[in-house]
Amino acid sequence: MRRVQGHAVFCAVAAALGLVTVVEVARLDHARTVNAAIASSQAASNANATPATPIPDERLASAVAMAKVDYDGALAAYKAIIQGRREDLRRIALYDLGNLHLRHALQVGLEDEAQSLPLVELAKQSYRDLLRRDPNDWDARYNLERTLRLAPEDDDDTDEDTGPPDPREHERSTIADPRMDLP
């Protein structure tokens, strides 16, 4: 009886590992297809030929490569990805678009506020859009915090003089001795 149970457990484990192998082979095949498409699009762009319709992963890779040399081309590529159907690529494109705006603002120089401030605001908006979709994206939170340090947002409430404080706000505490020592 124990031998039959042992064989059954072995078969179940083997079947599970076989399924994992099939899934990983499919992922590897997809990665090879994407890499081949990227290589062919780079070869076509070097030869100034028009490549076939790119797959979404290829568009993202070309947008990342284009971001290093062509701001406007990368901007158009990221916007096309954001309007696409794949949510995972959309989140990556929103993050990279914010980085693109922020990098370009830093290249222009923060002293020239007429050009850099709108770019910083666009970066903030891109990071916020990403955080609305994925609130747990800590990289976007960190970059949003950095952009807020570069261009803090004005609070309208701090400019107004509210007058004397409300006397009800200064009521006594109900704690017996607020200077109580710790044990």
N, C-alpha and C positions, 0 to 999 in steps of 0.2 A: 504494500500500500504506500509506503514511504517512497519507494522507487517511482511509482506512478506520479505522485505529487512532485517529486523532484524533476521528472521529465516535463511535467506540465509547466512548472515555474521556468525551466530552461527554455521551453518553446515560447512562452510569453515574453521573456526577456529578449530572446532572439528576434521575435517579431517586432518588438518595440525598437530595437536597435536597427533592424532592417528599414523600418519606416523613417527613422531619423536619417539614415543613410540616403534614402531616396529624396528626402526633403533637401538635404545638404547638396546633393548632386544637382538638383534643380536650381538651387541658389547659385552654385558655381557656374552652371551653364548660363544663367542670366548675367552673372558678372562678366563672363567671357564675351557675351554678346554686346554688353554695354561697352566694354573696353575696345572691342573691335570697331564698334560704331564711332567711338571717340577718336580712335586712331585714323579711321577713314575720313572723318570730318576734318581732322587736322591736316591730313594729306590733301584733301580737297581744298581747304582754305589756303594752303601753301601754293596750290596750283591755280588759285582763283577760279575754281569751278564751283558750280552750285551743287551742294550735297543733296542727297535724297531727304525725305522728311525725317527729321531727327526724332529719336525717342526721347522721352522726358528726362531720363538720366543723362543723356548726351547733352541736352540743352543746359542742364545745370552745370555740367562739367565745362562746357564752352563758356558759360556766363562767368564762372569762377576764373577761368583762364583769361577771359576778356577784361575782367575787372582790374587786372594788373596794368593794362595798357590803354583801354578805351572806356572812359566813364560812361558816355552816352550809349554805346553799344551794350555794355553790361547792364545798364539801367533798363533798356528795352528788353533784354533777355530775362532779367529777373521779373519784370512785370508780366511777361508772357507766362512764366512758370507759375507766378502767383495766381493768374487767372485760369490755370490748368485744373485738372481734376484730382491730381494726387495730393492728399493732405500732407504727407510726409515731406514731399519736395516743396510744398508751399511754405511750410514752417522753416525749412532750411533757407529758402529764397528770401523770406522776410528778414531772417537774421543777417544773411549776407548783404541784403539791400541796406539795412541799417548800418552795417560795417562799411559798406561802400560810401554812403553819404558822410559818415563820420570821418573816414580816411580822406575823402576829397575836401572836407571842411578844414581838416588839419593841414592839408597840402596848400590850400588857398591861404591859410594863415588866419588865426583868430583875431589879429589886429584889424583886418578888413572885414568888419561886421556886416557890411552890405552883401557880401557874397557868402561868408561862412555861417552866419546865423540862420539863414533859411535851410542850409544843408544840415545843420545840427538839429533844427526842428523836424526836418524830414526823417532824420535818424531816430529821434525820439518817437515819432509817430510809427515808424516801422517796428521798433522794439515793443511799443504798446500794443500794436496789432498782433504781434506774435504772442505777447503775454495774455491777451484775451483768448487766444486759441489754446495756449498751453501755459497755464499759470506757474507750472513747476520748472520752467526753463531758467535755470540760474545764470546761464551765460547772458541771456537777454536782460535779466534783472541787473546784473553787474554793469553791462554796457549802458543800460538806461541810466543807472546811477552816475556813471562817468559823464554821460552827455548832460545830465542835470547839473553836474558840477561845472561843466563848461559854460552852460547857458541856463542859469537858474530861472525858474518861472516865478513871476511876480504874484504875490498874494494881494488881492484888493483889500482885504480886511486890515492889513497892517498899516495902510496909509491913512485910515480914518481915525480921528480922535474921538474916542467913545465917551469922554468925560470922566467924572469921578466913578469909582467902582460902586456897585450896588452894596448897601450896608448888610444885606442878608448874606453876602458871600463871606463875611468876616465873623461868622458865628463861632462860638466856643466849641471846642472839641468835647466829646462825651467821655473821653478816656480819663481815668482817675488821675494818673500822674504821667504826663507825656514824657517826662525825663526819667522814666523807669529804667533801672539798670538791668542788664541781662544777667541771667544766672551764671 
